[in-house]
Amino acid sequence: MQTTLSIIKPDAIQKGYTEDICTRIEESGLKIIHKRQVLLSREQAEGFYEEHKVKPFFEALI
């Protein structure tokens, strides 16, 4: 059995796309076995977006 991690970005959640995204995932043949919503700390967000640290839009990501 293979597993896949999917992360829905905050802007998609704010726009109300969460259920549509989950539906598309399931329609593609994948089964969602667990959902969890997490609010990242600034430190965690900086680590997640590390590759964009020198880009001008970095602060907007955080």
CNS distance restraints for C-alpha pairs under 8 A (distance, minus, plus):
assign (resid   8 and name CA) (resid  12 and name CA) 6.61 0.50 0.50
assign (resid   8 and name CA) (resid  13 and name CA) 6.97 0.50 0.50
assign (resid   8 and name CA) (resid  18 and name CA) 7.29 0.50 0.50
assign (resid   9 and name CA) (resid  13 and name CA) 6.62 0.50 0.50
assign (resid  10 and name CA) (resid  14 and name CA) 6.13 0.50 0.50
assign (resid  11 and name CA) (resid  15 and name CA) 6.20 0.50 0.50
assign (resid  12 and name CA) (resid  16 and name CA) 6.37 0.50 0.50
assign (resid  12 and name CA) (resid  17 and name CA) 5.36 0.50 0.50
assign (resid  12 and name CA) (resid  18 and name CA) 6.73 0.50 0.50
assign (resid  13 and name CA) (resid  17 and name CA) 5.70 0.50 0.50
assign (resid  13 and name CA) (resid  18 and name CA) 5.51 0.50 0.50
assign (resid  17 and name CA) (resid  21 and name CA) 6.06 0.50 0.50
assign (resid  18 and name CA) (resid  22 and name CA) 6.24 0.50 0.50
assign (resid  19 and name CA) (resid  23 and name CA) 6.05 0.50 0.50
assign (resid  20 and name CA) (resid  24 and name CA) 6.21 0.50 0.50
assign (resid  21 and name CA) (resid  25 and name CA) 6.22 0.50 0.50
assign (resid  22 and name CA) (resid  26 and name CA) 6.30 0.50 0.50
assign (resid  22 and name CA) (resid  32 and name CA) 7.80 0.50 0.50
assign (resid  23 and name CA) (resid  27 and name CA) 6.04 0.50 0.50
assign (resid  24 and name CA) (resid  28 and name CA) 6.15 0.50 0.50
assign (resid  25 and name CA) (resid  29 and name CA) 7.02 0.50 0.50
assign (resid  25 and name CA) (resid  30 and name CA) 5.91 0.50 0.50
assign (resid  25 and name CA) (resid  31 and name CA) 7.59 0.50 0.50
assign (resid  25 and name CA) (resid  32 and name CA) 7.85 0.50 0.50
assign (resid  26 and name CA) (resid  30 and name CA) 4.93 0.50 0.50
assign (resid  26 and name CA) (resid  31 and name CA) 5.61 0.50 0.50
assign (resid  26 and name CA) (resid  32 and name CA) 6.93 0.50 0.50
assign (resid  40 and name CA) (resid  44 and name CA) 5.61 0.50 0.50
assign (resid  40 and name CA) (resid  45 and name CA) 5.83 0.50 0.50
assign (resid  41 and name CA) (resid  45 and name CA) 6.19 0.50 0.50
assign (resid  42 and name CA) (resid  46 and name CA) 6.08 0.50 0.50
assign (resid  42 and name CA) (resid  62 and name CA) 6.63 0.50 0.50
assign (resid  43 and name CA) (resid  47 and name CA) 6.29 0.50 0.50
assign (resid  44 and name CA) (resid  48 and name CA) 6.15 0.50 0.50
assign (resid  45 and name CA) (resid  49 and name CA) 6.13 0.50 0.50
assign (resid  45 and name CA) (resid  62 and name CA) 5.93 0.50 0.50
assign (resid  46 and name CA) (resid  50 and name CA) 5.67 0.50 0.50
assign (resid  46 and name CA) (resid  53 and name CA) 7.60 0.50 0.50
assign (resid  46 and name CA) (resid  62 and name CA) 6.65 0.50 0.50
assign (resid  49 and name CA) (resid  53 and name CA) 6.80 0.50 0.50
assign (resid  49 and name CA) (resid  58 and name CA) 7.77 0.50 0.50
assign (resid  49 and name CA) (resid  61 and name CA) 7.60 0.50 0.50
assign (resid  52 and name CA) (resid  57 and name CA) 7.89 0.50 0.50
assign (resid  52 and name CA) (resid  58 and name CA) 5.87 0.50 0.50
assign (resid  53 and name CA) (resid  58 and name CA) 5.61 0.50 0.50
assign (resid  54 and name CA) (resid  58 and name CA) 7.08 0.50 0.50
assign (resid  57 and name CA) (resid  61 and name CA) 6.65 0.50 0.50
assign (resid  58 and name CA) (resid  62 and name CA) 6.65 0.50 0.50
